[in-house]
Amino acid sequence: MFGAETKLNLGYIYVALFIEYMLENGFSLQARSQLGFLVSAKAKVGDTKIDIKDNLKAADFGLVASMRYANPKSGFGIDTTYNIGLSNIYENSSLKSYNSGLQVRGTFLSINNVS
């Protein structure tokens, strides 16, 4: 297995507490903290698949910053989010690894004006 390609597939359910500031021109900024609960962890080394959930911590904590623009007339927009993990995801190991990621999404904001 030495030198074989390794792929990890980690599944989390996240609970977040966030603050959002919306500007009148369609831009908004978000900051949030999030707690993730590990629901699955699979590794594929070469052609061998391994369940590695027991090697990882059950929870992950991180911070998120996000910026969004939604066209006020059409509701269509774009959202950019960066997530940085603050806790090592390995349980009992000298290895250190943190979840982080960058996301870019297309969005649609439905605006209902009620008189």
N, C-alpha and C positions, 0 to 999 in steps of 0.2 A: 503494500500500500504506500510505501514511501514515494513521494513525488506525484501521487495521484491527485486529481482535482477534487476538492472538497466543497460541497454546497450545503449551506444551512438554511432551513426554513423554520422560522420561529413565529408562533402565533400568540398574540396578546389581545386581551380586552382591556381598553383604557377607560379610566374615569378621570375627568378633567374639571378643574375649577379655573374659569377664565374671566378676563376683563377685556371688553371691547370698546374702542373709542371710534365713533363714526363721524366723519366730516360731512359737510353738506355737499361737497363736490363728487361724492361717490366713493371716496377712499375710506378705508377703515384699517385700524391697527388692533392686533390682539396680542395679549401675553397670557400664558396659562401655565399652570403646573399640572402634571398628570401622573397618575399611579396606574401602572399596567400589571395585569395578572396573566401569567404564563398559562396558556391552555394547551399548547403543543410545541414540540421541539424535535425536529428530524434532521439528521445529517445524511448526506450521500457522499461516500468516499469511493471514487471509481464507480463500480457497479453495485456496491454494497450499501444498503439503507440501514440506518441505526436510529433508534429512539434515544435521544440524549436529554430528555426532560429532567431526569433525576440528577443530572450534572449541573443544572442551572437553578438560580434562585427563583422562587415562586412569584416574586414581585419586582418591578422595575420602576424607578422614579426618574422623572425628567422635566425639563422646561421647554416651552414652545414659544416661538415668536412668529407672527403671521401678518402679512399685509395683503389687503384685497382691494380691487377696484371693481365696482359694478356701475355700469352706465345707468344713470338715474331714470332715463326714459324707457330703455328696453329691458333692463334687469340683467342683461348678459355681462359677464365679467371674467376676471382672472384672479386667482388666489395663489400666493406663494407662502409656503410654510417651512420653517426650519425647526427640527426637533433635536435636542441634545440630551442624551442620557447622563444622569449623575451617579448612578449606582452600577457597580460591576455586576454583570449578569451571571458570572460563574459562582457556583456554590462553594466547593472546597478545592480550590486550585490556585496555583501560583499565576495562572493565566488571568489577564485583565482584559475585559471587553465591555464596551458600552454601546447601547443602541443609539443611533443618530440617523437623521435622514433629511433630505430636502424634497419637497413636493411642489409641483406646479399643477394647478387644476383649472379647468374651465368651469364657470359657475352660472347659475341663473337664480336671481333673486325675485321672487314673486311679491309684488307690491299691491296690496289691496287698500284703496282709499275708501274709508267708510265715512259717510256724512251723517 
